[in-house]
Amino acid sequence: MVDTVVNFEALTPTAYLDRSAAVFADRTAVVDGSLRLTYAEFHDRCLRQAGLLHDLGVRPGDRVAVLAPNTHLMLEAHYGVLYAGAVLVALNTRLSAAELAYIVEHSGARVMLHDPGLGSEAAEITAGLEVRLVGGGEEYERLLGEAGRLRVPVSDERALMALNYTSGTTGRPKGVMYHHRGAYLQAMAMAMHFKLDSESTYLWTLPMFHCSGWCFTWAVTLAGGTHVCLPRLDVERVWELLAGGGITHFCAAPTVLVMLADHAAARPGGDVVVAVGGAPPSPTLLERCGELGLRVTHLYGLTETFGPVVICDWRPEWDRLPVAEQAVVRARQGVGNVISCAVRVVDPEGEDVPADGETIGEVALRGNNVMLGYYRDEEATATAVPDGWFRTGDLGVLHPDGYLQIRDRAKDVIISGGENISSVEVEAALVSHPAVLEAAVVAVPDEKWGERPAAWVTLKDDGDVSADELREHVRGRLAGFKVPGRIEFGPLPKTGSGKIRKFELRSAAWAGHERLGPVGGGSDGV
């Protein structure tokens, strides 16, 4: 037998940058405003960031927090921290200082790299903590220039590599533990499914702090493509970049697609590949995106699965379907991605439900792209993985062709007079009205039925419809007991990743009332 020194190399996503720096050294790796870096330059900076961290006292296994929007600093940290043998803690810039202080303390971060425009926030977050702050801009560039290049070898591919914290909708955020092997393989799956190559130009509309950017932080580099940084979501700027013809790919939550599709600058253009996740997009939205040249692939996953674990793999025969029917098919979540195990839908006893497209169960997952567990929380880990399969908390059905369709989060199912109502189904009916931009449906207390669906709706700028008219619109599509009795208009609360914060609406509605089951919580969906 040949010695394993010859035939085994621990998997780690930094290997993709090593290769692209050698193969695509002179090609553009990163565009961040006026800054342009070739792969050779990007590689050098990431190795020097590792050296910088070592000079600051960071040793293998130490945690390094990063507070920055989608800039080269955050992207470099997805390599430099790993090259240093440390653990990346990418912070959600949209959380409060108190929430971020908890995450920094819980993770045990020793150093925080931060954007030059977030210095006061970084100081507030780390007040009272023994954390060394290093600001971006001139300070960072000076330290980077003084540092030597460093690469700490990865000896265990299943070692802790990053901590991605959930948004903590019912309490403290949970630290999801990523391993090198999962990140390496998940990045490969994303590159394969979305056909990334050295001519791809990826626009960073999705926050890099969210599931490590669904592992596209490494997938784009794997392919030798170009990262175009976008520090904040500016819909008009996105359309300018799309109109320029250079962007080939981006990822987004449905709410971002809603804003893009409804913007005054929206115009049919070229063929842009879009990965969408975070909540089920409505068929109406998907049809509109198709008209604009946005080729949307629906996917599903969680922070605990390195981002997208299920993808709606398109079948050529579906091209012959009418456009409206294609949109319905695209709204399904799909099948396990190329490195995933088969998706299961199980009953409360852990047995598979029939794949009939009707029987609802909980989605269960396992495989190389499932977390190591929750950091410093063995109880939560054991609850999430009771029998070797990770329970997502999402309810869905399996169609006869094996494609998964999410019906609801377990906590979002509305039980009215003994009837189960899918909030997703009601939301889809609402947004099919031409005046509606987006909608959220949750259970509210009802004396007669226990609970009833209520809707919060945002109208398009030129939208004009009354609550009664919307109820009639929904009644024409769904059973009467599914029609929201209460409809309110206005902007919807959202998470840092653009998902609607339904738990806020639900919690306010149930204040002073008792409801069976949770009114919030769960992990962050993709």
RODO-2510 file (C-alpha; in nm, 4 decimals, decimal comma):
residues 526
     n   res          X          Y          Z
     1     m     0,0000     0,0000     0,0000
     2     v     0,1264     0,3478    -0,0912
     3     d     0,2048     0,5682     0,2076
     4     t    -0,0658     0,8246     0,2885
     5     v     0,1909     1,1045     0,2660
     6     v     0,1689     1,0543    -0,1086
     7     n    -0,2043     1,0051    -0,1522
     8     f    -0,3660     1,2234     0,1128
     9     e    -0,3811     1,5992     0,1563
    10     a    -0,6082     1,7612     0,4135
    11     l    -0,8837     1,9577     0,2410
    12     t    -0,8982     2,3312     0,3117
    13     p    -1,0482     2,6133     0,1040
    14     t    -0,7254     2,8158     0,1086
    15     a    -0,5920     2,5592    -0,1400
    16     y    -0,8130     2,7241    -0,4014
    17     l    -0,6311     3,0555    -0,3631
    18     d    -0,2922     2,8808    -0,3783
    19     r    -0,3917     2,7263    -0,7105
    20     s    -0,5499     3,0361    -0,8643
    21     a    -0,2482     3,2459    -0,7664
    22     a    -0,0322     3,0047    -0,9635
    23     v    -0,2657     2,9484    -1,2594
    24     f    -0,4310     3,2923    -1,2891
    25     a    -0,1602     3,5103    -1,1341
    26     d    -0,2147     3,8100    -1,3648
    27     r    -0,5940     3,7915    -1,3824
    28     t    -0,8172     4,0220    -1,1759
    29     a    -0,9202     3,8574    -0,8507
    30     v    -1,0816     4,1441    -0,6594
    31     v    -1,2464     4,4733    -0,7501
    32     d    -1,3327     4,6957    -0,4540
    33     g    -1,4115     5,0473    -0,5677
    34     s    -1,0906     5,1820    -0,7184
    35     l    -0,8843     4,8942    -0,5780
    36     r    -0,8010     4,6136    -0,8193
    37     l    -0,6001     4,3099    -0,7167
    38     t    -0,4608     4,0344    -0,9340
    39     y    -0,4616     3,6811    -0,8005
    40     a    -0,0888     3,7085    -0,7277
    41     e    -0,1475     4,0286    -0,5265
    42     f    -0,4532     3,8903    -0,3491
    43     h    -0,2613     3,5757    -0,2510
    44     d     0,0290     3,7802    -0,1177
    45     r    -0,1995     4,0029     0,0901
    46     c    -0,3797     3,7055     0,2441
    47     l    -0,0511     3,5380     0,3418
    48     r     0,0675     3,8676     0,4879
    49     q    -0,2574     3,9035     0,6808
    50     a    -0,1736     3,5699     0,8406
    51     g     0,1691     3,7067     0,9285
    52     l     0,0115     4,0243     1,0669
    53     l    -0,2163     3,8204     1,2920
    54     h     0,0788     3,6141     1,4141
    55     d     0,2635     3,9379     1,4974
    56     l    -0,0410     4,0386     1,7063
    57     g    -0,0137     3,7177     1,9086
    58     v    -0,2705     3,5061     1,7243
    59     r    -0,1828     3,1375     1,7364
    60     p    -0,3447     2,8300     1,5779
    61     g    -0,6929     2,7760     1,7186
    62     d    -0,7362     3,1373     1,8326
    63     r    -1,0468     3,3221     1,7151
    64     v    -1,0281     3,6366     1,5030
    65     a    -1,3374     3,8558     1,4673
    66     v    -1,3922     4,0699     1,1586
    67     l    -1,6331     4,3638     1,1486
    68     a    -1,6627     4,4846     0,7908
    69     p    -1,9120     4,5031     0,5055
    70     n    -1,8466     4,3371     0,1694
    71     t    -1,4985     4,4787     0,1153
    72     h    -1,1564     4,3344     0,0360
    73     l    -1,0827     4,3278     0,4108
    74     m    -1,3613     4,0779     0,4805
    75     l    -1,2726     3,8741     0,1726
    76     e    -0,9029     3,8606     0,2663
    77     a    -0,9971     3,7434     0,6155
    78     h    -1,1620     3,4340     0,4660
    79     y    -0,8106     3,3294     0,3677
    80     g    -0,5679     3,5156     0,5935
    81     v    -0,7258     3,4000     0,9201
    82     l    -0,7190     3,0413     0,7943
    83     y    -0,3597     3,0702     0,6733
    84     a    -0,2742     3,1733     1,0303
    85     g    -0,4347     2,8513     1,1583
    86     a    -0,6943     3,0604     1,3407
    87     v    -1,0760     3,0556     1,3457
    88     l    -1,2713     3,3189     1,1541
    89     v    -1,5637     3,4942     1,3272
    90     a    -1,7288     3,7130     1,0618
    91     l    -1,9624     3,9584     1,2360
    92     n    -2,3002     4,0682     1,1086
    93     t    -2,2621     4,4457     1,0788
    94     r    -2,6380     4,4922     1,1113
    95     l    -2,6640     4,3505     1,4639
    96     s    -2,6641     4,5753     1,7693
    97     a    -2,3470     4,6449     1,9661
    98     a    -2,4819     4,4387     2,2567
    99     e    -2,5489     4,1386     2,0316
   100     l    -2,2044     4,1623     1,8756
   101     a    -2,0373     4,2037     2,2143
   102     y    -2,1944     3,8760     2,3218
   103     i    -2,0666     3,7022     2,0071
   104     v    -1,7139     3,8365     2,0480
   105     e    -1,7035     3,7344     2,4140
   106     h    -1,8665     3,3944     2,3552
   107     s    -1,6283     3,3114     2,0708
   108     g    -1,3262     3,4152     2,2747
   109     a    -1,1881     3,6341     1,9972
   110     r    -0,8431     3,7804     2,0716
   111     v    -0,8223     4,0206     1,7775
   112     m    -1,0792     4,2154     1,5800
   113     l    -1,0116     4,3477     1,2312
   114     h    -1,2571     4,6211     1,1405
   115     d    -1,3511     4,8491     0,8560
   116     p    -1,2078     5,2024     0,8923
   117     g    -1,5601     5,3424     0,8998
   118     l    -1,6622     5,1176     1,1906
   119     g    -1,3992     5,2187     1,4459
   120     s    -1,6416     5,3611     1,7027
   121     e    -1,8671     5,0568     1,6706
   122     a    -1,5692     4,8240     1,7169
   123     a    -1,4641     5,0126     2,0299
   124     e    -1,8164     4,9925     2,1744
   125     i    -1,8434     4,6196     2,1003
   126     t    -1,5129     4,5337     2,2649
   127     a    -1,5404     4,7680     2,5637
   128     g    -1,4374     4,5702     2,8719
   129     l    -1,3046     4,2793     2,6644
   130     e    -0,9405     4,1906     2,6074
   131     v    -0,9523     4,2214     2,2320
   132     r    -0,6889     4,3891     2,0138
   133     l    -0,8442     4,6181     1,7526
   134     v    -0,6901     4,6688     1,4098
   135     g    -0,8606     4,9185     1,1844
   136     g    -0,8710     4,8896     0,8097
   137     g    -0,7338     5,1613     0,5885
   138     e    -0,3915     5,3117     0,6590
   139     e    -0,3248     5,1173     0,9808
   140     y    -0,4085     4,7855     0,8211
   141     e    -0,2043     4,8581     0,5092
   142     r     0,0990     4,9605     0,7179
   143     l     0,0854     4,6461     0,9309
   144     l     0,0281     4,4341     0,6218
   145     g     0,3334     4,5813     0,4544
   146     e     0,5493     4,5123     0,7599
   147     a     0,4293     4,1542     0,8055
   148     g     0,5911     3,8440     0,6640
   149     r     0,4050     3,5763     0,4704
   150     l     0,2718     3,2888     0,6820
   151     r     0,0950     2,9616     0,6131
   152     v     0,0175     2,7223     0,8987
   153     p    -0,0414     2,3726     0,7531
   154     v    -0,3829     2,2137     0,8091
   155     s    -0,3309     1,8742     0,9707
   156     d    -0,6970     1,7954     1,0460
   157     e    -0,9495     1,8789     0,7744
   158     r    -1,2356     1,8394     1,0219
   159     a    -1,0885     2,0922     1,2636
   160     l    -1,2781     2,4098     1,3566
   161     m    -1,2183     2,6727     1,0892
   162     a    -1,4919     2,9343     1,1352
   163     l    -1,7739     3,0297     1,3683
   164     n    -2,0844     3,1637     1,1991
   165     y    -2,3414     3,2861     1,4481
   166     t    -2,7137     3,2504     1,3908
   167     s    -2,9243     3,5622     1,4338
   168     g    -3,0625     3,4426     1,7679
   169     t    -3,4304     3,5118     1,7168
   170     t    -3,5373     3,3745     2,0573
   171     g    -3,2344     3,4339     2,2676
   172     r    -2,8610     3,4245     2,2363
   173     p    -2,7099     3,3565     1,8933
   174     k    -2,5599     3,0099     1,8497
   175     g    -2,2082     2,9672     1,7140
   176     v    -2,2197     2,7241     1,4218
   177     m    -1,8858     2,5443     1,3865
   178     y    -1,7500     2,5099     1,0321
   179     h    -1,4723     2,2688     0,9371
   180     h    -1,2156     2,2880     0,6554
   181     r    -1,3489     1,9816     0,4748
   182     g    -1,7048     2,1140     0,4616
   183     a    -1,6002     2,4560     0,3319
   184     y    -1,3742     2,3021     0,0655
   185     l    -1,6428     2,0671    -0,0639
   186     q    -1,9301     2,3155    -0,0380
   187     a    -1,7317     2,5717    -0,2394
   188     m    -1,6702     2,3052    -0,5040
   189     a    -2,0429     2,2276    -0,5167
   190     m    -2,1341     2,5952    -0,5621
   191     a    -1,8781     2,6380    -0,8404
   192     m    -2,0074     2,3300    -1,0196
   193     h    -2,3802     2,3979    -0,9869
   194     f    -2,3539     2,7630    -1,0888
   195     k    -2,0960     2,6994    -1,3608
   196     l    -1,8335     2,9391    -1,2323
   197     d    -1,5168     2,9673    -1,4416
   198     s    -1,2269     3,2062    -1,4982
   199     e    -1,4511     3,4373    -1,7029
   200     s    -1,7104     3,4662    -1,4267
   201     t    -1,7586     3,7994    -1,2506
   202     y    -1,9423     3,7631    -0,9207
   203     l    -2,1187     4,0611    -0,7600
   204     w    -2,1236     4,0563    -0,3792
   205     t    -2,4868     4,1452    -0,3080
   206     l    -2,5045     3,8701    -0,0430
   207     p    -2,3272     3,9588     0,2854
   208     m    -2,0000     3,7687     0,3256
   209     f    -2,0776     3,7372     0,6970
   210     h    -2,3821     3,5235     0,6130
   211     c    -2,2727     3,1558     0,6051
   212     s    -1,9339     3,2744     0,4724
   213     g    -2,1202     3,4139     0,1739
   214     w    -2,2759     3,0703     0,1081
   215     c    -1,9126     2,9616     0,0503
   216     f    -1,8887     3,1739    -0,2667
   217     t    -1,6008     3,3503    -0,0884
   218     w    -1,4028     3,0408    -0,1856
   219     a    -1,6025     2,9145    -0,4850
   220     v    -1,5313     3,2195    -0,7020
   221     t    -1,1617     3,1894    -0,6218
   222     l    -1,1686     2,8167    -0,7019
   223     a    -1,2808     2,9057    -1,0539
   224     g    -1,0364     3,1919    -1,0971
   225     g    -1,3272     3,4360    -1,1330
   226     t    -1,3464     3,7990    -1,0244
   227     h    -1,4965     3,9133    -0,6928
   228     v    -1,6717     4,2517    -0,7240
   229     c    -1,7221     4,3919    -0,3744
   230     l    -2,0358     4,5878    -0,2931
   231     p    -2,0113     4,7365     0,0587
   232     r    -2,3839     4,8067     0,0807
   233     l    -2,6885     4,7030    -0,1161
   234     d    -2,7603     4,9876    -0,3543
   235     v    -3,0272     4,8652    -0,5975
   236     e    -2,9626     5,1407    -0,8507
   237     r    -2,5889     5,0611    -0,8426
   238     v    -2,6637     4,6912    -0,8906
   239     w    -2,8625     4,7710    -1,2051
   240     e    -2,5793     4,9938    -1,3299
   241     l    -2,3364     4,7054    -1,2896
   242     l    -2,5755     4,4578    -1,4499
   243     a    -2,6359     4,6962    -1,7401
   244     g    -2,2610     4,7243    -1,7900
   245     g    -2,2618     4,3659    -1,9055
   246     g    -1,9734     4,2407    -1,6952
   247     i    -2,1567     4,0748    -1,4056
   248     t    -2,2332     3,7070    -1,4609
   249     h    -2,3438     3,5869    -1,1166
   250     f    -2,4834     3,7041    -0,7843
   251     c    -2,6715     3,5623    -0,4829
   252     a    -2,9616     3,7157    -0,2967
   253     a    -3,2535     3,6666    -0,0632
   254     p    -3,5995     3,6938    -0,2265
   255     t    -3,6507     4,0364    -0,0730
   256     v    -3,3459     4,1643    -0,2672
   257     l    -3,4925     4,0256    -0,5887
   258     v    -3,8192     4,2005    -0,5035
   259     m    -3,6366     4,5333    -0,4749
   260     l    -3,4454     4,4729    -0,7997
   261     a    -3,7525     4,3646    -0,9948
   262     d    -3,9577     4,6632    -0,8758
   263     h    -3,6897     4,9313    -0,9231
   264     a    -3,7324     5,2051    -1,1824
   265     a    -3,3957     5,1099    -1,3360
   266     a    -3,5041     4,7491    -1,3988
   267     r    -3,4578     4,6604    -1,7645
   268     p    -3,4370     4,3318    -1,9544
   269     g    -3,0703     4,2649    -2,0121
   270     g    -2,8213     3,9869    -2,0519
   271     d    -2,8167     3,6414    -1,9029
   272     v    -2,7216     3,6695    -1,5342
   273     v    -2,7150     3,3628    -1,3096
   274     v    -2,8803     3,4292    -0,9738
   275     a    -2,8864     3,1985    -0,6713
   276     v    -3,1757     3,2808    -0,4403
   277     g    -3,2446     3,1525    -0,0908
   278     g    -3,3508     3,2664     0,2549
   279     a    -3,7230     3,2149     0,2028
   280     p    -3,9288     3,0515    -0,0702
   281     p    -3,9597     3,2972    -0,3641
   282     s    -4,3063     3,3221    -0,5092
   283     p    -4,3745     3,2003    -0,8648
   284     t    -4,4829     3,5580    -0,9454
   285     l    -4,1414     3,6932    -0,8491
   286     l    -3,9568     3,4217    -1,0408
   287     e    -4,1588     3,4908    -1,3545
   288     r    -4,0795     3,8624    -1,3312
   289     c    -3,7065     3,7921    -1,2859
   290     g    -3,7110     3,5749    -1,5966
   291     e    -3,8497     3,8678    -1,7949
   292     l    -3,5518     4,0774    -1,6772
   293     g    -3,2870     3,8270    -1,7847
   294     l    -3,2162     3,7070    -1,4316
   295     r    -3,1828     3,3281    -1,4525
   296     v    -3,2834     3,2306    -1,1000
   297     t    -3,1979     2,9013    -0,9355
   298     h    -3,3761     2,8381    -0,6096
   299     l    -3,1830     2,6753    -0,3282
   300     y    -3,2221     2,5950     0,0378
   301     g    -2,9985     2,5545     0,3366
   302     l    -2,9090     2,6907     0,6772
   303     t    -2,6129     2,8370     0,8566
   304     e    -2,5653     2,4844     0,9937
   305     t    -2,5168     2,3455     0,6390
   306     f    -2,2554     2,5916     0,5074
   307     g    -2,5336     2,7619     0,3156
   308     p    -2,7097     2,5942     0,0199
   309     v    -2,7451     2,2206     0,0767
   310     v    -3,0408     2,1705    -0,1608
   311     i    -3,0674     2,3092    -0,5138
   312     c    -3,3500     2,3136    -0,7663
   313     d    -3,1577     2,1303    -1,0389
   314     w    -3,3285     2,2251    -1,3627
   315     r    -3,4376     1,9480    -1,5992
   316     p    -3,4256     2,0182    -1,9753
   317     e    -3,7777     1,8822    -2,0283
   318     w    -3,9113     2,1598    -1,8049
   319     d    -3,8113     2,4108    -2,0732
   320     r    -4,1156     2,2952    -2,2696
   321     l    -4,3541     2,3989    -1,9916
   322     p    -4,5440     2,7310    -2,0116
   323     v    -4,3541     3,0123    -1,8413
   324     a    -4,5986     3,0303    -1,5499
   325     e    -4,5619     2,6567    -1,4867
   326     q    -4,1830     2,6841    -1,5056
   327     a    -4,1977     2,9474    -1,2307
   328     v    -4,3981     2,7093    -1,0101
   329     v    -4,1369     2,4357    -1,0590
   330     r    -3,8520     2,6803    -0,9917
   331     a    -4,0128     2,7688    -0,6590
   332     r    -3,9410     2,4168    -0,5286
   333     q    -3,6245     2,3817    -0,3254
   334     g    -3,4995     2,0737    -0,5109
   335     v    -3,2523     1,7954    -0,4377
   336     g    -2,9314     1,7659    -0,2379
   337     n    -2,6372     1,9406    -0,4006
   338     v    -2,3584     1,7395    -0,5585
   339     i    -2,1678     1,6810    -0,2326
   340     s    -2,4749     1,6317    -0,0108
   341     c    -2,6444     1,3186     0,1116
   342     a    -3,0017     1,2580    -0,0036
   343     v    -3,2557     1,4820     0,1689
   344     r    -3,5062     1,3168     0,3997
   345     v    -3,8491     1,4321     0,5189
   346     v    -3,9414     1,2563     0,8424
   347     d    -4,2302     1,2226     1,0841
   348     p    -4,1983     1,2881     1,4617
   349     e    -4,0648     0,9325     1,5109
   350     g    -3,7869     0,9881     1,2581
   351     e    -3,9442     0,7701     0,9873
   352     d    -3,9557     0,8818     0,6233
   353     v    -4,2884     1,0169     0,5041
   354     p    -4,4231     0,9081     0,1610
   355     a    -4,2777     1,0966    -0,1366
   356     d    -4,6224     1,1942    -0,2609
   357     g    -4,5950     1,5734    -0,2659
   358     e    -4,8616     1,5921     0,0024
   359     t    -4,7430     1,4342     0,3290
   360     i    -4,5651     1,6925     0,5420
   361     g    -4,2681     1,6155     0,7653
   362     e    -3,9532     1,7776     0,9000
   363     v    -3,6516     1,8131     0,6710
   364     a    -3,3528     1,6102     0,7957
   365     l    -2,9975     1,6350     0,6597
   366     r    -2,6521     1,4853     0,6990
   367     g    -2,3234     1,4883     0,5101
   368     n    -1,9917     1,6654     0,4680
   369     n    -2,1588     2,0065     0,4584
   370     v    -2,3200     1,9813     0,8010
   371     m    -2,1691     2,1681     1,0973
   372     l    -1,9530     2,0166     1,3681
   373     g    -2,2094     2,1415     1,6193
   374     y    -2,2867     2,4553     1,8189
   375     y    -1,9869     2,6108     1,9886
   376     r    -1,9919     2,5634     2,3664
   377     d    -2,3502     2,4341     2,3538
   378     e    -2,3671     2,0556     2,3739
   379     e    -2,7341     2,0564     2,4704
   380     a    -2,8419     2,2490     2,1601
   381     t    -2,6219     2,0253     1,9442
   382     a    -2,7775     1,7075     2,0855
   383     t    -3,1280     1,8462     2,0313
   384     a    -3,0523     1,9376     1,6703
   385     v    -2,8950     1,5994     1,5895
   386     p    -3,0942     1,3379     1,7856
   387     d    -3,0156     1,0350     1,5692
   388     g    -2,7337     1,1131     1,3293
   389     w    -2,9538     1,3376     1,1146
   390     f    -2,9677     1,7152     1,1570
   391     r    -3,3225     1,8407     1,2131
   392     t    -3,3727     2,1709     1,0338
   393     g    -3,7006     2,2810     1,1920
   394     d    -3,8408     2,3250     0,8417
   395     l    -4,1510     2,1409     0,7254
   396     g    -4,1807     2,0161     0,3693
   397     v    -4,2925     1,7483     0,1289
   398     l    -4,1035     1,5233    -0,1107
   399     h    -4,2469     1,5031    -0,4592
   400     p    -4,2446     1,1687    -0,6421
   401     d    -3,9439     1,2862    -0,8467
   402     g    -3,7467     1,3349    -0,5218
   403     y    -3,7634     1,7150    -0,5226
   404     l    -3,8138     1,8854    -0,1871
   405     q    -4,0652     2,1627    -0,1387
   406     i    -4,0665     2,3612     0,1845
   407     r    -4,4127     2,4263     0,3180
   408     d    -4,3172     2,6220     0,6278
   409     r    -4,0931     2,6623     0,9252
   410     a    -4,2320     2,4428     1,2019
   411     k    -4,2998     2,7559     1,4052
   412     d    -4,4748     2,9302     1,1139
   413     v    -4,7489     2,6759     1,0528
   414     i    -5,0849     2,8253     1,1501
   415     i    -5,3269     2,5829     1,3169
   416     s    -5,6753     2,7270     1,2895
   417     g    -5,9703     2,5230     1,4124
   418     g    -5,7728     2,2046     1,3640
   419     e    -5,6702     2,2964     1,0062
   420     n    -5,3036     2,3490     0,9166
   421     i    -5,2382     2,6624     0,7104
   422     s    -4,9047     2,7222     0,5382
   423     s    -4,7934     3,0831     0,5808
   424     v    -4,5808     3,0446     0,2667
   425     e    -4,8856     2,9480     0,0613
   426     v    -5,0837     3,2491     0,1805
   427     e    -4,7870     3,4817     0,1180
   428     a    -4,7587     3,3507    -0,2390
   429     a    -5,1276     3,4257    -0,2970
   430     l    -5,0868     3,7807    -0,1629
   431     v    -4,7809     3,8703    -0,3725
   432     s    -4,9516     3,7421    -0,6859
   433     h    -5,1571     4,0634    -0,6702
   434     p    -4,9945     4,3219    -0,9028
   435     a    -4,9991     4,5949    -0,6356
   436     v    -4,8150     4,3910    -0,3696
   437     l    -4,4373     4,4091    -0,3326
   438     e    -4,3912     4,1584    -0,0483
   439     a    -4,5884     4,0039     0,2372
   440     a    -4,5461     3,8211     0,5660
   441     v    -4,8135     3,5995     0,7192
   442     v    -4,8155     3,4791     1,0808
   443     a    -5,0626     3,3332     1,3294
   444     v    -5,2481     3,5720     1,5590
   445     p    -5,4776     3,4734     1,8500
   446     d    -5,8453     3,4148     1,7782
   447     e    -6,1115     3,3427     2,0428
   448     k    -6,3110     3,1079     1,8231
   449     w    -6,0473     2,9260     1,6167
   450     g    -5,7466     2,9469     1,8498
   451     e    -5,5436     3,1289     1,5888
   452     r    -5,5946     3,2778     1,2445
   453     p    -5,3602     3,4033     0,9709
   454     a    -5,2788     3,7729     0,9670
   455     a    -5,0792     3,9504     0,6961
   456     w    -4,8392     4,2418     0,6840
   457     v    -4,8054     4,3772     0,3334
   458     t    -4,5740     4,6227     0,1577
   459     l    -4,7159     4,7725    -0,1606
   460     k    -4,5226     4,8735    -0,4697
   461     d    -4,4586     5,2474    -0,5101
   462     d    -4,7502     5,2735    -0,7503
   463     g    -4,9554     5,0032    -0,5796
   464     d    -5,3093     5,0783    -0,4639
   465     v    -5,5241     4,8075    -0,3097
   466     s    -5,7398     4,7830     0,0007
   467     a    -5,7399     4,5086     0,2621
   468     d    -6,0845     4,3933     0,1469
   469     e    -5,9686     4,3738    -0,2148
   470     l    -5,6669     4,1696    -0,1099
   471     r    -5,8849     3,9320     0,0878
   472     e    -6,1026     3,8777    -0,2190
   473     h    -5,7897     3,8179    -0,4270
   474     v    -5,6663     3,5494    -0,1857
   475     r    -6,0168     3,3958    -0,1576
   476     g    -6,0110     3,3416    -0,5321
   477     r    -5,6983     3,1264    -0,4961
   478     l    -5,7227     2,9538    -0,1576
   479     a    -5,9787     2,8009     0,0765
   480     g    -6,1747     3,0528     0,2786
   481     f    -6,0224     2,9511     0,6122
   482     k    -5,6785     3,0495     0,4762
   483     v    -5,7761     3,4092     0,3987
   484     p    -5,6139     3,6553     0,6449
   485     g    -5,8680     3,8245     0,8645
   486     r    -5,6241     4,1025     0,9473
   487     i    -5,4142     4,2824     0,6852
   488     e    -5,1809     4,5675     0,7730
   489     f    -4,9752     4,7797     0,5352
   490     g    -4,6229     4,9142     0,5821
   491     p    -4,2532     4,8242     0,5679
   492     l    -4,1544     4,4814     0,7031
   493     p    -3,8865     4,4237     0,9695
   494     k    -3,5865     4,2341     0,8305
   495     t    -3,2734     4,0539     0,9456
   496     g    -2,9197     4,1478     0,8500
   497     s    -2,9355     3,9056     0,5583
   498     g    -3,2598     4,0537     0,4246
   499     k    -3,5028     3,7932     0,5576
   500     i    -3,8332     3,9147     0,6981
   501     r    -3,8326     3,8980     1,0788
   502     k    -4,1657     3,7204     1,1147
   503     f    -4,0920     3,6398     1,4763
   504     e    -4,1195     4,0120     1,5621
   505     l    -4,4665     4,0294     1,4086
   506     r    -4,5650     3,7042     1,5780
   507     s    -4,4279     3,8003     1,9199
   508     a    -4,6114     4,1336     1,9185
   509     a    -4,9355     3,9648     1,8162
   510     w    -4,9118     3,7065     2,0946
   511     a    -4,8094     3,9408     2,3745
   512     g    -5,0302     3,8538     2,6714
   513     h    -5,1591     3,5355     2,5077
   514     e    -5,0507     3,1735     2,5321
   515     r    -4,9728     2,9733     2,2209
   516     l    -4,8820     2,6073     2,1951
   517     g    -4,5369     2,5775     2,0459
   518     p    -4,2616     2,8376     1,9986
   519     v    -4,3238     3,1872     1,8705
   520     g    -3,9713     3,2388     1,7423
   521     g    -3,6321     3,0821     1,7240
   522     g    -3,4753     2,8361     1,4917
   523     s    -3,1730     2,8772     1,2747
   524     d    -3,1074     3,1043     0,9827
   525     g    -3,2333     2,9623     0,6587
   526     v    -3,0577     3,0200     0,3301
***
